[in-house]
Amino acid sequence: MIPSTFSYKRAGSAEEALDLIAEYGEDAKFLAGGHSLLPLMKLRLAAPEVIIDLGGLSDLSYITDQGSYVAIGALTRHHDVEHSELLGRQVPLLAHAASKVGDPQIRHRGTIGGSVAHSDPASDLPAVLLALDATVVARGSGGEREIGIGEFFQGLFETALEPDELLTEIRVPKPASGGWSFQKFAQRGLDWAIVGCAVQDGRVALVNMGGTPLRATAVESALAAGAAPADAAAHAAEGTSAADDIRATRAYREHLARVLVSRALTEANSRS
Amino acid sequence: MKVDLTLNGNDITADVEDRMLLVHFLRDVADLTATNIGCDTTSCGACTVLFDGESVKSCTVLAAQASGHEITTVEGLAGNGEMHPVQRAFHQEHGLQCGFCTPGMVMAIVSLLKENPHPTEEQVRTGLEGNLCRCTGYHNIVRAALAAAEMPGEVPA
C-alpha cells in the first residue's frame, strides 16, 4: 500500500515547523514518529498534501524533573518513556503503560506527543494521561498555551489544538500516592486495546470506550462515596459509547470495562 | 526528492518520490530484497530493519525520514564471510520453517540483544511481540535468540 502523493518537508526546529504550518495551513500535517499517521495514509484514510517531518527536532525529546511535575517533550519516544528512570520512580503508571504500547519496533518510532495529538480513543497513552491529570503545552503563532488534558480530546482524531499549533510538551503532575494500575485487553500483544483502563489516585480513565478517551466518572463518584472496588467497577460502562465492530460487540466492551476497572482498582489499592 | 543515507555501512543517494516507503527503497532502489513485505500494516514485522541501530518496521517509515540516518538490513549483518551470531544461532537451532519472517526476526533479535544482552525466555517472547511467524515456528526462533545471547563474538550489528 502506498500513500497518495504529498510533498515532504523536514523541519529543523520548532520555529521552522510553525513557519511551515503557517505557509501550508490545513493542507499540511505534522509527522512525528509516523506510527499513527502513516498507516492511515497508506489506507488513504488520510491524504495530506504536505507532510512536515518533526523527526529532527531532538530538542523536543526530553524527560525532566520540574519539581511538582515531570515535563516530557512531545517528540519523546515510547521506548524512552518506558525506560526513563525518572518516570519509573515518579510516574510508574506512565512508564509501565508506555511499555505496553504496540511492540518494540513501534515503541522505537512512536512518540508521546504524536499519540496524544492523533487523538485515537483506542490508544493507550491518552487515557493514561487523563488518569494522571496531565497538561498539554501547545505553541502557535499566538505564543504558547497550556491545555488541560480533560479539555484536549474533543472527538475521534479531533483535539483542542488550533490548525497552526504544535504540541510541544506534556506536563505530568507527580502522583500523590502509589495507587496506580494499567489494564489492557488485546487479542495479540501488539494489538490496539479492545478495552483498557488506567487508574491513578482515584481517577479512572478508559481506553476505547467512546469517541475519545474517557474518565469513568460514575466509578470515581462511587469510590469517593466509599464504595468497594468491585461495587464501584459495576458503574464502569455508565456514560460510555463503545463501538460495535469486527473486534468486539458493544456489550462485550462494556463487560470488559467492568472487569478491567475492577482489576485495576484492586491492583491500585494494593499499591497505595 | 533526494535521499542520502548510510545503508549497511555504505552511502547511498537516490532521487525518489516523497511518498516512497523505506521498504520499497530497500527492495526496489537499493536492490536488497532480503527484507520482506508481509502484512504492510505495521503488524507482522517481516520488514524489520535497524534504524540508527534500533529495530523498526520499514513499511511504516518513509525513505525520506531515513535520509541522513543509518539503516541496516539482514544483508549487512555478516562480515568478512562470517555469519553474525544471531544468524549462526538460527542455523544451529533451525530457527525457521518457510523462512519468510526470518530476516525480520533476525533483525528484531539483533536489536533486542543490543538492549538486553542476556534476556530470559519470557523477555525474548515479549521482545518478539512485533514479529509473526505464520508457520508458528516460534519455539526454535526463541531458542535461537537465547543461543545467540550465549555465543562468543560481538552481538550488536
Interface residues (C-beta under 8 A of the other chain):
Chain A: M1 I2 P3 S4 T5 F6 S7 Y8 R10 L31 G34 H35 L38 P39 K42 I51 D53 G55 H79 G102 D103 P104 Q105 I106 H108 R109 R188 G189 L190
Chain B: M1 E17 D18 R19 L21 H24 D40 T41 T42 S43 G45 T48 F51 E54 S55 V56 K57 C59 T60 V61 L62 A64 Q65 S67 A108 S111 L112 T126 G127 E129 G130 N131
